[in-house]
Amino acid sequence: MSRQPVHATAVARHTRSGWRAVLLTGASGAGKSDLALRLIGSGWRLVGDDYVHVFASGEALYAAPTERIAGRIEVRGVGIVSRPVVAPVRVVLAVALAQEPPERLPEPEFRTFDGVSLPLLRLDPRETSAGEKVAAALAAL
């Protein structure tokens, strides 16, 4: 496992290749947990909220929850709630959350975790279609 957890929320979806995860990254308050809740509501599973362990195995990257908060996610205005977890799971996409709109047709970008380079999607999590955009990016891989 990684020495220090990564400040990110990870959620996974079952695909033809098995469970595949995305890492939702961004500053505190960027909307990582909120977007994760919307994805979970559409059939995704929680891997870990707020901080996750990421580690390379072979040429792939995997994520698992930190032990202290495994199976829990923050619901702003409600508190901490429990959700089913799938872990460890292979991570195939990084999503950078920002409050400004992304480029309409961006050049491909990548972010490296533990020596593994992942495609990077930039998006504004406040958009109604944010969850569908994450799903479309995952399906395109």
HELIX and SHEET records of a PDB file:
HELIX    1   1 LYS A   32  GLY A   41  1                                  10    
HELIX    2   2 GLU A   67  ILE A   69  5                                   3    
HELIX    3   3 ALA A  130  ALA A  140  1                                  11    
SHEET    1   A 6 ARG A  45  GLY A  48  0                                        
SHEET    2   A 6 VAL A   6  THR A  15 -1                                        
SHEET    3   A 6 GLY A  18  THR A  25 -1                                        
SHEET    4   A 6 VAL A  89  LEU A  97  1                                        
SHEET    5   A 6 ALA A  60  PRO A  65 -1                                        
SHEET    6   A 6 TYR A  51  SER A  57 -1                                        
SHEET    1   B 6 ARG A  45  GLY A  48  0                                        
SHEET    2   B 6 VAL A   6  THR A  15 -1                                        
SHEET    3   B 6 GLY A  18  THR A  25 -1                                        
SHEET    4   B 6 VAL A  89  LEU A  97  1                                        
SHEET    5   B 6 VAL A 116  LEU A 123  1                                        
SHEET    6   B 6 GLU A 109  PHE A 113 -1                                        
SHEET    1   C 2 ARG A  72  VAL A  75  0                                        
SHEET    2   C 2 GLY A  79  SER A  82 -1                                        
END                                                                             
